[in-house]
Amino acid sequence: MSEQTPYEKLGVNETASFEEIQAAKNRLTEEYSNDVKTVEDIEAAYDSIIMERLKLRQEGRIKVPDRIRFAERQREIPPTPPSLSLDNSPPWLQQFIDTPSSNDILWPTGIFLVLALIAGFTNADSSLISLLLALGVFANIYFLNRKENKFGRALLITLGGLFLGIGLGWGISQLLQGANLPGEISQSIIGIAIFFIFWLSSSFLR
């Protein structure tokens, strides 16, 4: 094959399209896959043709599609999965959903986690639970208000989260009613549920 032209080595004529050249190169490479020297000659012939046609393209004599240039060197890039985005969501939903950074979510996580631990793992009486809930309400309003400086919205979301947390905690305590839980434990469960809802709303709502 050494005395043949690059086109003859690939078994194509000089007017062959790039697709035909690529197909011939792939076919011959697979056919002579066990012959390293022949495969090297095929690769060299293909590169020679590509370089020649690129030179002709630079001279304006032919047009080379970009997707064909050095096709054997282009790595196959796997399709990237679609990223989660709110761009296609309804406008009314975009007004409420937030995508916080790690720094934005750090403080609410720490504060509401501490409040939930105090309410759940200390024998907190009603007065202490009430104090913790008051702190949670103020914290939630603060975190929501600092995002867009809309105190009214922050207050409404906080009140909604408060009632939702009460309902969630009460429902959980009712499910555990068969365990004869004392009243303090039920209050703690409701408190933890409220702080969880506050954490969700302060982190992922605006």
C-alpha positions as CSV (number, residue, x, y, z in Angstrom):
1,M,0.0,0.0,0.0
2,S,3.0,2.3,0.4
3,E,3.1,3.2,-3.4
4,Q,-0.5,4.0,-3.6
5,T,-2.0,7.5,-3.2
6,P,-3.9,8.3,0.0
7,Y,-7.2,8.0,-2.0
8,E,-6.2,4.6,-3.4
9,K,-5.3,3.4,0.0
10,L,-8.8,4.1,1.2
11,G,-10.3,2.8,-2.0
12,V,-12.1,6.1,-2.9
13,N,-11.7,8.6,-5.8
14,E,-10.6,12.2,-5.4
15,T,-14.2,13.4,-5.8
16,A,-15.5,11.3,-3.0
17,S,-17.4,13.1,-0.3
18,F,-16.2,13.4,3.2
19,E,-18.8,11.0,4.4
20,E,-17.6,8.4,1.9
21,I,-14.0,9.0,2.9
22,Q,-14.9,8.6,6.6
23,A,-16.9,5.4,5.9
24,A,-14.1,3.9,3.9
25,K,-11.5,4.7,6.6
26,N,-13.8,3.1,9.3
27,R,-14.5,0.0,7.2
28,L,-10.8,-0.6,6.4
29,T,-9.7,0.1,10.0
30,E,-12.2,-2.5,11.2
31,E,-11.2,-5.0,8.5
32,Y,-7.5,-4.7,9.2
33,S,-7.8,-4.3,13.0
34,N,-5.3,-7.1,13.6
35,D,-2.7,-5.6,11.3
36,V,-1.2,-2.6,13.2
37,K,1.0,-1.5,10.2
38,T,-1.9,-1.5,7.8
39,V,-4.1,0.4,10.2
40,E,-1.4,3.0,10.6
41,D,-1.2,3.4,6.8
42,I,-4.9,3.8,6.7
43,E,-4.9,6.5,9.4
44,A,-2.0,8.3,7.7
45,A,-3.8,8.2,4.3
46,Y,-7.0,9.6,5.9
47,D,-5.1,12.4,7.7
48,S,-3.3,13.2,4.5
49,I,-6.6,13.6,2.6
50,I,-8.1,15.7,5.4
51,M,-5.1,18.0,5.5
52,E,-5.2,18.4,1.7
53,R,-8.8,19.3,1.8
54,L,-8.3,21.7,4.6
55,K,-5.7,23.4,2.6
56,L,-8.0,23.6,-0.3
57,R,-10.7,25.0,2.0
58,Q,-8.3,27.7,3.2
59,E,-7.6,28.6,-0.4
60,G,-11.4,28.9,-1.0
61,R,-11.5,26.1,-3.5
62,I,-13.7,23.7,-1.5
63,K,-16.0,23.9,1.5
64,V,-15.3,21.6,4.4
65,P,-18.1,21.0,6.9
66,D,-16.9,21.7,10.4
67,R,-18.4,18.4,11.7
68,I,-16.1,16.5,9.3
69,R,-12.8,18.0,10.2
70,F,-10.6,15.5,12.1
71,A,-13.7,13.5,12.8
72,E,-11.6,10.6,14.1
73,R,-10.2,12.8,16.8
74,Q,-13.5,14.2,18.0
75,R,-14.6,12.6,21.3
76,E,-18.2,11.5,21.5
77,I,-19.8,13.8,24.1
78,P,-22.7,12.0,25.9
79,P,-25.9,14.0,26.0
80,T,-26.2,16.0,29.1
81,P,-29.4,15.4,31.1
82,P,-31.7,18.4,31.2
83,S,-31.0,20.5,34.3
84,L,-33.7,21.3,36.8
85,S,-34.9,24.8,36.0
86,L,-37.8,26.9,36.8
87,D,-37.7,28.7,33.4
88,N,-40.5,26.6,32.0
89,S,-42.7,26.7,35.2
90,P,-45.7,29.0,35.5
91,P,-45.0,32.6,36.3
92,W,-46.9,32.5,39.5
93,L,-44.8,29.6,40.7
94,Q,-41.6,31.4,39.8
95,Q,-42.6,34.2,42.1
96,F,-42.5,32.0,45.1
97,I,-39.9,29.3,44.5
98,D,-36.3,30.1,45.2
99,T,-33.0,28.3,44.4
100,P,-30.8,29.2,47.3
101,S,-27.0,28.9,47.4
102,S,-25.2,26.9,50.0
103,N,-24.6,30.1,52.0
104,D,-28.2,31.2,51.9
105,I,-29.4,27.8,53.2
106,L,-26.7,27.5,55.9
107,W,-28.1,30.0,58.5
108,P,-31.8,28.8,58.3
109,T,-30.6,25.2,58.6
110,G,-28.5,25.9,61.7
111,I,-31.1,28.0,63.5
112,F,-34.1,25.8,62.9
113,L,-32.1,22.7,63.6
114,V,-31.1,24.1,67.0
115,L,-34.7,25.1,67.8
116,A,-36.0,21.7,66.8
117,L,-33.3,19.9,68.9
118,I,-34.2,22.0,71.9
119,A,-37.9,21.3,71.4
120,G,-37.5,17.6,70.8
121,F,-34.7,16.5,73.1
122,T,-35.1,18.6,76.2
123,N,-38.1,18.2,78.5
124,A,-39.5,21.5,77.3
125,D,-42.6,22.7,79.0
126,S,-45.4,24.7,77.3
127,S,-43.8,28.1,78.1
128,L,-40.4,27.1,76.6
129,I,-42.1,25.6,73.5
130,S,-44.0,28.9,73.1
131,L,-40.7,30.8,73.3
132,L,-39.1,28.6,70.8
133,L,-42.0,29.0,68.4
134,A,-41.8,32.8,68.8
135,L,-38.1,32.7,67.9
136,G,-38.9,30.5,64.9
137,V,-41.6,32.9,63.7
138,F,-39.3,35.9,63.9
139,A,-36.4,34.0,62.3
140,N,-38.6,32.8,59.4
141,I,-39.9,36.3,58.7
142,Y,-36.4,37.7,58.8
143,F,-35.0,35.1,56.3
144,L,-38.0,35.5,53.9
145,N,-38.0,39.3,54.1
146,R,-34.3,39.7,53.4
147,K,-34.7,38.0,50.0
148,E,-37.0,40.6,48.4
149,N,-37.8,43.0,51.2
150,K,-41.5,42.2,51.2
151,F,-42.5,42.0,54.8
152,G,-46.2,41.4,54.1
153,R,-45.4,38.3,51.9
154,A,-42.9,37.1,54.5
155,L,-45.5,37.4,57.3
156,L,-48.2,35.6,55.3
157,I,-45.9,32.7,54.3
158,T,-44.7,32.4,57.9
159,L,-48.3,32.3,59.2
160,G,-49.2,29.7,56.6
161,G,-46.2,27.7,57.5
162,L,-47.1,27.9,61.2
163,F,-50.6,26.5,60.7
164,L,-49.3,23.9,58.3
165,G,-46.7,22.8,60.8
166,I,-49.3,22.6,63.6
167,G,-51.5,20.5,61.4
168,L,-48.6,18.2,60.4
169,G,-47.4,17.9,63.9
170,W,-50.9,17.2,65.3
171,G,-51.4,14.5,62.6
172,I,-48.1,12.8,63.5
173,S,-49.0,12.9,67.2
174,Q,-52.4,11.4,66.4
175,L,-50.7,8.5,64.5
176,L,-48.5,7.9,67.5
177,Q,-51.4,8.2,70.0
178,G,-51.5,4.5,70.5
179,A,-48.0,4.8,72.2
180,N,-49.7,6.8,75.0
181,L,-47.4,9.8,74.5
182,P,-47.5,12.4,77.3
183,G,-48.7,15.9,76.4
184,E,-45.2,17.3,76.4
185,I,-44.1,14.9,73.7
186,S,-47.0,15.9,71.5
187,Q,-46.1,19.5,71.9
188,S,-42.5,18.7,71.0
189,I,-43.6,16.9,67.8
190,I,-45.7,19.8,66.8
191,G,-42.8,22.2,67.5
192,I,-40.4,20.1,65.4
193,A,-42.9,19.9,62.5
194,I,-43.3,23.7,62.6
195,F,-39.6,24.3,62.5
196,F,-39.3,21.8,59.6
197,I,-41.9,23.8,57.6
198,F,-40.2,27.0,58.6
199,W,-36.9,25.7,57.3
200,L,-38.5,24.6,54.0
201,S,-40.2,28.0,53.5
202,S,-37.2,30.1,54.5
203,S,-34.9,28.1,52.3
204,F,-36.9,27.5,49.2
205,L,-39.6,30.2,49.1
206,R,-39.1,33.9,48.5
